[in-house]
Amino acid sequence: MNTYASPPGRRLVRRAKGTVIAVVVVTAAMLTTTASAGSPPRVTGAVPLTQVVPQPAEVHTTTGVAFDLDSDDAVYTTAGSKDAGEAATFLTGLLRKPTGYALPVRKLAAGAKPSGIVLALGGDNTVTKPEGYQLEVTSKAVTIRADERAGLFNGVETLRQLLPVKVDRQQRTAGPWRIQGGVISDAPRYGYRGAMIDVARHHLPPSDVKGYIDAIARYKINYLHLHLIDDQGWRIEIKSWPELAKIGGSTGTGGMLGGYYTQEQYKDLVAYAWARGVTVIPEIEGPSHMHSALASYAKLTCDGKPLEPYTDWVNSPDGKLCLDNPTTFEFLDEVIGEIAALTPGPYIHIGGDEAHERPQAEMDAYIEKVAKLVEKHGKKVFGWQEAAGSLDPSKSMTEFWAAGINDDQMLAAAKGGGKFVMAPASNAYLDMKYNEALPEYPVGNSWAGTSTVEDSYDWKPETQLAGLPESSITGVEAPLWTETVFGINQLENLAFPRLLSIAEIGWAKASAHNWDNFKVRLAAQGPRLREARVNYYLAPDVPWPLGS
């Protein structure tokens, strides 16, 4: 039974056509919104359309109009569309518990304009850019239109932020569930907006990874890069090489937090992410950072002698694959094949970083062979910037993390048509400490410097590598390494709220970049993160509302 008592006449007001007092148009480049003289900028009790993170491309606020979600409402989807049905499943999963409403999912009849929530795939949509959507709120309905699955999910995440903060509660809560009237027309700046978590140095249980997926999805992060393998741990079951998980996954940095994912658990994580609009990218490290594999199988070492598991904080000096050993590439073929079969997404990340001790010819030969294995198993190659000089730029994607390492190789790759994901360590690496004192030792790194929330926002992808064409940049990523992170609470405290900065940079127009505007919208996310039980840092450079 609904515990919220509707005011007399509320249904009549809601179902009648709203009276338009004023229409306020806000583009991404504008910092504030004002309505006509004497009229309020929004309906009382509704979240402003301009409060969304990341910032939408264009906002039209219709003052004096709102939609109130009620217990007899339904969610309507384009008939015959699996993608629209999946978006509806996600949306109703978010809404049913806090509202207590049934919210049945029904097919949208041709030409119909029902009351409730409409998820329309294709048809009359003014936003045709990839991942774009239009969200229209009238007194009668909320309608999200998109041309593809990703657009619908992006629209759902925006709708989520337009509902009251209590929508993130995990128990039934009294309404009203009011949404400000208006239209949002939106599409991302970049197609790749990623978050990376290192589950190799310290293993994270599947439930914690799912929680992280939930948190990043709400800010339209669409790729989760899982760093599954490193010197200190092997975190995924490989049936053809079972000792990798048994031995390689037995420990972690400092001898703590060992573990691994069974293939069924990994498949479940991939499906869980996809159901929230997130694609998983597994990383199979090499040719360095492979001590966990060498400790699992002596036949992978150059001398046939097994290594002891490695638990130190720094990179292992012995974690180098033996490239003259033919077993090495048989091993990689089978590992890549099994992981590719479990991963419906297009990419496999092959690492390639911090292999400075290897001659370039040796790196070229390794990367070329591994890239062919990835392609053999039907995937596209993704690698750290050190692999740029060895990869075919027309068939791969490269992740930038620092200038001054192999700039010429990256620029040559860009000239050959290569695409880059920008993740500068000084701004986007979320394991960097906020300042020298926080988080307290031993949590967090500072080798790339400390990074306040403003620092995490105050950078531009197009200026990180001199000479890199802006057209070569396909997105941004926020990596988080865990050699100094012990569990999900510390991980979240480092990631949030800085991950929202990376999400904003990846989505919003470059012309919209303004810290004073962003920090106000960011502050409004504090209560939402709290309701979602995300352990975020109350950064002093953000004007958090009382009670955050």
N, C-alpha and C positions, 0 to 999 in steps of 0.2 A: 504494500500500500504506500502511495506517495505521501510523505510526511510534510510536504510543502503545501501550504494553503494558498491557492491562487487568488489574487484580488478580484473582486467582482468585475465582470466585463473583460477580464484579461484575454480570454480566448477570442472575443469579438474584436478587440483592438488588434490582436496579433494576426488574425486571419483577414482582416480588412486591409485594403491598400494603405500603405503608410503615407503620411503626409510629409512631403519633402520640404524641409525648411531651408536647407542649403546643401550644396555639394562642394566638398573641399577636395581639390586635386593636389596630390603630393607626389612628386617624382623622387627618385632615389637621390638626386643631387640636392634636394631641399632639406634643411635641417629641422624646421619646425612647421607646424600646421596651424592655420587660423581659419575661423569660420566667419560668416557675415556678422556685422556688428550686432550685438545683442543676442546672438544665438550661441548655444553651447557647442563645443567642438565634437561632442559625442553624446550618446544616450547615457544617462546615469546608470551606473552598475555594469557598464560594458567596457571591455578592454579596448583601448584605441587601436585602430588598424595600423597606426604608425609605430606600434610598440614591438613589432615582430623582429626576431633575430633568426636568421640573417635578414637584413633589410630588403623588402620587396622592391622590384623595379619601379612600380607605379601604384599609387593608392588613391582611390576616390572615396572619401567618406561622405555618406549621406546622413546628415544630422537629422535627428528626430525620428529615425527609423531603426528598429532592432528586430531580431528574430529571437524568440524564446522557445527553446527545445522543450517539448512536453511529452508526457508518458504515452500518448497515442500516436506519436510520430513514427515514421519508418524511414529506412534508407533505401533509396531507389538507384538501381544500377542499369547501365546499358545492357539490353537483352543479349544474351549469347556471348558476353565478354568475360572471359576468365580473369583478365587483368582487373577489370572493374569490380568483379566479385571478390578478388583478393584484397583490393583496397577497402572494400566494404567490410570484409572480415576483420581487417586491422582496425578500422575506425570503430566498429561496434565493440570490439574487444577493449578499446580505450574507454568507451562511454558507458557501457552497461553496468559495470561495477559501481562507479561513483554516483550515477544517476538513479540506478535501480530500474531503469526503463527497459522494456523488452527490445525495442528498436529492431523489428523484423526487417529483413532484407528482401526487397521486392523488385521485380523486373520493371524497367521504365518503358511504358508503352510509347509507341511512336507518336510524336506530337504532344504528348501529355506534359503538363506542368503541375506536378503534385506538390502538396504541402509536405515539408519535412526536409530531408537532406538528399540531394541528388548528386551522384557520381557519374558523369557522362563522359564516355570515351569516344572521341571523334565528333563529327558533326559541327555545330555552330560554336567554334572556339576561336577567339581573336588572337590568342597567343600560340604561334606555330613553331617557336623555337624548341629545340630538344629539351626535354624535361620541364617545359613551361606549363603553366596552368592559369586559368582564370577562376577566381573565387568571387561569387556574387552573393550578397546577403540582402534579402528583402524581408519584409514583415511576414512573408508567407513561407519562404524556403531559403536554404543555403545550397547553392549549386556550384560544384567544382567541375570545370570542363578541362579536358586535356586531350592531346593527340596520342599519348603513349602512357604505359603503366607508371613510369617514373614520375610523370607530371601529376597523376592522380595522387600518388603517395606524398609528393611535395605539397600539394594542396591540402591534404589531410593534416600534415604537420603544421601548416599555417593555421588551419582551423583549430587545431588543438591549442595553440597559443592565444587564440581569440576567445576561447572559453575561460570562465573563471579559474583561478589558480586551483581551486578545490577539485578540478577535474582529474588531477593527478593523485588524489587520495585512493586508497585501496579498500575503502569501505563505503557503503551507501551514505550519501550526504544530501541534505536538503538543497533545493534550488534557490533562486532561479538560475537557469542556464542560458544566460542572455548573450547575444552576439551583436556587435555593432553593425549597422547597415552600411553598405558600400560595395565597392568593387576593387579587388586586387588583381592586377595583371603582372605576371611574374615569370622570370626565367633566369637561370644561373649564368654567371660570367664564364665559369669553367665547367667542363663536363666531368672532371675528376676532382672530388673533394674527399680526401682520405684521412683516416686515423690509423696509426700503426701501434700495436701493442706487442712488446717483446715478452712472450710467454716462455722463452727458452731459458733465460738466466734464472727466472723464478716462475714456476708453473702457476697458472691461475685456474681454479676449478671451472667447469663449464657454466655453472650458475653465475659466477662473477663475470665471465665473458659475455653472457647474455645480458647482464645488467649494464655492461659497458655499451653493448649494441643498442639497448633501449635508450641510453643517454645520448649517444651520438646521433641516432636516427632523428631525434626530435629537432635537430638543427641542420637537417638535410645533408649530413655527411653520407655519401653513397658508396664508399668503399672502406672495408676493414681489412687492413694488411696485417696478417698474422705472422710474426717472426717466430717460426716453429723450431728452428734449429740453431744452436750455437755451441761454443766450446763446453759450456756448463750443463747443457741439457738437450735431449732429443725428445720432442713432445708429441709425436704422432706415431701410432701403431703402423708398422709396415709388415704385412703378413709374410712376405718373402724374405724378410730380414728381421725376425722377431726380437733378437737381442738388442736392437736399437732402442726399443721402448723399455725393455727389461733392465738393461744396464745403462744405456745412455740417458734414460729418463728417470733414473733412480735417485738423482740428487739435483742440486742447483748451486748457485753462487753462495759461498759460505757454508756449503753442506746442507742448505735448507730448501724447503719448498720444492721437492722433487715431485714427479708425476708425469702423466702423459694422457693424451686423448685416444681412446679407442677409435676405430674407424666409424663406428656407429655414433659415438659422441661428436666426432668432427662433422659428420653428415648432418647431425641434428643442429649443430651450431650454424652450418651453412644455410640450412633451411630456415632456421629461426631468423637469421639476418635477412634473407631474401623476403620473408614475410613482412619485414619492416622497411623494405626498400634499400637494403644494404647488400652489396656483393662482396664476398670474401675472396681475398687474394692470399694464397699461402706462399711463404717464402722458404725455399730450400737453399740454404747458404752454401757458399763455396767460392773459390777453392780453399780459402782459409776459414777459420771459425768452425772447424769440423772435428774438434777433439772428441766430442761425444760419440761420433760415429767410429772413430779410430779406437776408442776405448771399448766399443762393443764388439768389434771384429778385428782380430789381429791380421787377417788376410788383406785388410785395406791399408795397412801400414807398409812403408817401404822395406822394412827389414823383417816383416812377419812376426814382430814381437808386439804383444798387446800393451796398450797404455792404461794407466790407472785413470778412473774418472777425475775430471778436473773441476775444482770448486773455488778457485781463486777469483778475485774481483776483476782482474785485468784479463786481456786476451791471452790465450794459451800460446806459448812459443812453439808448441808441438802440434797445433791443430791444423796442419796443412795436409790436404789430400795429396797422395802420391800419384802424380800424373803419368808416370812411366809404368804404373801398374795397370794392366788391362782390366783387372777386376774393378777398378775404380769406376769405369764408365759403364760396365755391366750393372754395378750397384746403382749408379745414378739413373740409368735407364729404368730399372725396376721401381725405384723410389718415385721418380717423376711419373711413371705410368700409373702407379697405384693412387697417388695424390690427385693426378689429373682426372682419373675416373671418379673421384669423390667430389670434384669441384666443378660445378656447372658454369662458373664465371669464366671470362675469356683469358685471364692472365695467370701466369705463374712467375713469381719473383725468384730470380736465381742468385741474388746477393751480388758478389763480386767486389765488395768493399774491403778496404784495409789489407790488400794483398801486395803491398809496396815492394816486398822482398823478391817478388817473382819478376823475371825478365818479361818485357812486353810481348815477345814472341810466344812465351809460355802461356801468358794470359790470353793472348789471341786464340791460341789453339784450344785452350780449355773452354773459353766462352763460346767459340764456334761450335764445338762438339755438344755442349750442353744446350745451346740454342736450338740445334737440330733435334735434340731429344725432346725438347719442349714442343717444337712444331710437329714432330712425329706423333705426339700424343694429343694433338689438336688444340694447343694453347698458344697464346702470344707471349713473347718474352718481355719481362720487366726486370730491370737491374739497377743497382746503385751506380752512381756517376763514374766510378772507377772502371766499370764495364763499357762505358760509352765508346772507347776507342776500339773495342773488339766486336761490338754488336753491329749488325746490319741496321742502320737507322730507319730504313723503310719498313722494317718488320718488328720493331721493338719500341719500348718506352723506357726512359731513363729517369732516375730520381736524383735530383741535385740536393746536396746537403752542405757544401762549403766551396767557396771560391779558392783558387790558389793551389789546387791539387792537380787537376788535369784539364785546365780551362781550354787549351787548344783542342783537345780531343772532343770536348763537349761542343765547342763552336763548329768543329768540322762535322759532327753528327747532326747538328741543327741545319747546317748548310745542305746536308744530304737528305733532309726531310724528317729528321728525328724529332720526337716529341718529348717534352720534359715535364715532370712533376716537381714543383719547387717545395723544398722542405729545409730551409736554412736553419742550421743548428742553433744559431744565436737567437733566433726568434721563434722558431716553430717546434723545437725539441722540448717536449713537455716535461722531461725529467730534469731539466735545468731548474735550479733553486730560484725562488722568487727574489731572495736576497741572500747575503752571506749567512744570515742567521736562521732563515726559514726555507724549507722545513728544517727542523733540528737534525744535527748529525746523528746517524749516518745516512739519512734519507736525502735523496736527490744528488744531482751532479752540478758542477760549475765549470767544467773544462771549456765550455763554449761561452762562459760568462753567465751571469744571473739574468733573469728575465721577469720583469714585472708584467702585469696584465697589459699595461699600455705598451710595453716593449713587444709583446706577442701580437699586438695589433699594428704597431708602427713600422710596417715594412711593405714593400711592393714587390710582387713576383717578378716584374719586368726589369727591376734594377739590381737583381742579385748577382748577375754575371754580365759584365760589360761585353757588349757585342752580341748577346743572345737575342735573336728577334722575338718580339712579343708573340708573333704567330706560332712560335715553337712551343709555347707554354700551354699545356693542356689541363693543368690543375695545380693543386696544393695538397700537402699532407702534413699531419701533426704526429710525428713519431714519439713514442714514450718507451725508453729503455729501462730495464728493471733490475740491473745489477745492484742498485741501491734503493730498490723499492720492494717492500715486504707486504704484499697483500693488497686487496682491492681498496681499502680505505685510504692508504697512502697513495695509491695510483690515482684514485679519483681526486684527491686533494691537490695533486700536481696538475692533473688534466683540466680541472674545472676551477675557475671559469675560462682559462686561457684557450681551451679548445674552441670556445665560441668565437674567439678572435679569428682563428683560422677558418672556421666555417663562414664567417662574415666576409673575409677576404676572398674565399673561393666562390662565393655566391654573388655578392652585391657588385654593382657597377663601380668601376674605379673612381668615377666622379663623385660617388657617395662617401668616399673614405673621409671620415671626420671623427676624431676621438671624442670630442665633446658630445656629439650626438650618440655615438655608439655606447659610451659608458652609461648613459641614462637608460637606454634600452636593455643593456646588459644587466644593470641593477635590478630591473623588473623581473629578470629571470631567477633571481635569488630565491624568492618564495616558491617558485615552481620546482627548482632543483631540490629544495628542502622537502617539499611534499613528495617528490619522487625518491627521497632517501639517498640523494647523491651527495657525497661528502665534499663539498666545494670549499675553497679558501675565501674567506672574507677579506679580499684584498683592499688595502686602505685607499687605493687610487680609484675605487668604484663607489658611487654614492648609494650604497645599499639602503633599501627602505627599513624602517624600524622593525625589528623582529626577524630580520634575515639571519 
